[in-house]
Amino acid sequence: MTLELTLCLLTLFGLAGIGTPVGYSIMMASIIYFTVGGFDVALTGEKILQGLYKSFVLLAVPLFIAAANIMNGGTITDRLLKFCIAVVGRFKGGLGHVNVVASLIFSGMSGSAVADAAGIGKIIIGMMTKSGRYTKGYAAAITAASATIGPIIPPSIPMVLYSVVSDSSIGFLFLAGIVPGLVMGLFLMFLNGYISHKRNFATEDPVPLKQLPKTTFNAFPALLMPAILLYGIYGGVTTPTEAAAIAALYALILAAGLYRALTFKSLYEILVESARSSAAVGVVIGGAFILNYIVIAENIPSYMSSILTGIDMHPLMFLVLINIFVLILGCFLDATTIILVIVPLFIPACKALGIDLVHFGVLVVVNSMIGLITPPYGILLFVINAVTGIPIKEIISEIWIFFITLIAALITLIIFPDMVLWLPRIMGYSG
């Protein structure tokens, strides 16, 4: 290991350890690397601009963020929840099922776990606790767990980022996420049903079937969004980036035009918040481009690949070890950092071991999402705490059973790759 790389890593981990944002930590560390190595420090800015210029698909990130924020700012979320209550609220543990189904639907619109938790969380948790049928901790835990599905089912911001670092098809990645997202939803619904019977949660008053057509009609325009996005991408009508723009525009038309739920002031606040969130992600993306340049310059991927292939490791064992590693990282790092900074180190090894990069990408995204609810630092735990005021201690006490259930879903996806690759292969994927 060279002196400049050693100083770079020490700076990176030192700054990150004292709470400096990861993007800024990477940039400061890279400046140290270039200065000590005798490079022109201007390379820092050059690599950021080159990376952004070559990665047009990254434009989808702020557009999906804007779409999610517009939906949360309007009445779209309320209409979707009423539809879900009418469909599955009549069963034992009904509002728990509503929570999961609402996340499945919302995931087809936002691509963000945080947007899912913040948008649906406050409303559905209030409904679950106000009825007195569920404890606050349980309501918060199932909301956080179901929000992890958001970035699995397309559209998905983490998958957009993974496609950039792995050079994988974003279209096939989106397709590959559909079945795993549904599998995670089914696992959570089975668990909710079991707990509801074991704890004898009361059954909600069912919505009369005669009201179902009206509820469906009110939610139908919002329910169309996932279909429009998927048809646009897989029908060859739009690129994923263009589909993201359509999602933002469609959400704006629904919230401001059809439902008349947005004012100019609220729209301005939504756009400002979207810009802030996009900038925060952009700083990490820029830092990742620089760090990837350093990693390649130091020939680290080839070195790691030669070690792994030299010990004749079975691909399944490699996947298990990497997923354990990513799961541990998920306790401390956000998904964006893991995907942009850590995952590229393992891409060459995946290629050398014959591991499908689409399958690997879905596993990484699923794993990173599970990390969002991993105590004690899971981001979604703090998001739910912020929007509801439920103490973190109560959420953590209930989250473990959901955490274990999602790990079981992840193991299933590792062992049976065809569950992930079935849909992409139907649509022409040759991997």
Sequence and secondary structure as in RCSB ss.txt:
>XXXX:A:sequence
MTLELTLCLLTLFGLAGIGTPVGYSIMMASIIYFTVGGFDVALTGEKILQGLYKSFVLLAVPLFIAAANIMNGGT
ITDRLLKFCIAVVGRFKGGLGHVNVVASLIFSGMSGSAVADAAGIGKIIIGMMTKSGRYTKGYAAAITAASATIG
PIIPPSIPMVLYSVVSDSSIGFLFLAGIVPGLVMGLFLMFLNGYISHKRNFATEDPVPLKQLPKTTFNAFPALLM
PAILLYGIYGGVTTPTEAAAIAALYALILAAGLYRALTFKSLYEILVESARSSAAVGVVIGGAFILNYIVIAENI
PSYMSSILTGIDMHPLMFLVLINIFVLILGCFLDATTIILVIVPLFIPACKALGIDLVHFGVLVVVNSMIGLITP
PYGILLFVINAVTGIPIKEIISEIWIFFITLIAALITLIIFPDMVLWLPRIMGYSG
>XXXX:A:secstr
  HHHHHHHHHHHHHHHTT  HHHHHHHHHHHHHHHTT  TTHHHHHHHHHHHH GGGGHHHHHHHHHHHHHHSS
HHHHHHHHHHHHHTTSTTHHHHHHHHHHHHHHHHH  HHHHHHHHHHHHHHHHHHTTSS HHHHHHHHHHHHTTT
TTSSS HHHHHHHHHHT  HHHHHHHHHHHHHHHHHHHHHHHHHHHHHTT        GGGHHHHHHHHHHHHHH
HHHHHHHHHTTSS HHHHHHHHHHHHHIIIIIIS    HHHHHHHHHHHHHHHHHHHHHHHHHHHHHHHHHHTTH
HHHHHHHHHHTT  HHHHHHHHHHHHHHHTTTS HHHIIIIIGGGTHHHHHHHT  HHHHHHHHHHHHHHHTT T
TT HHHHHHHHHH   HHHHHHHHHHHHHHHHHHHHHHHH THHHHHHHHHTT   
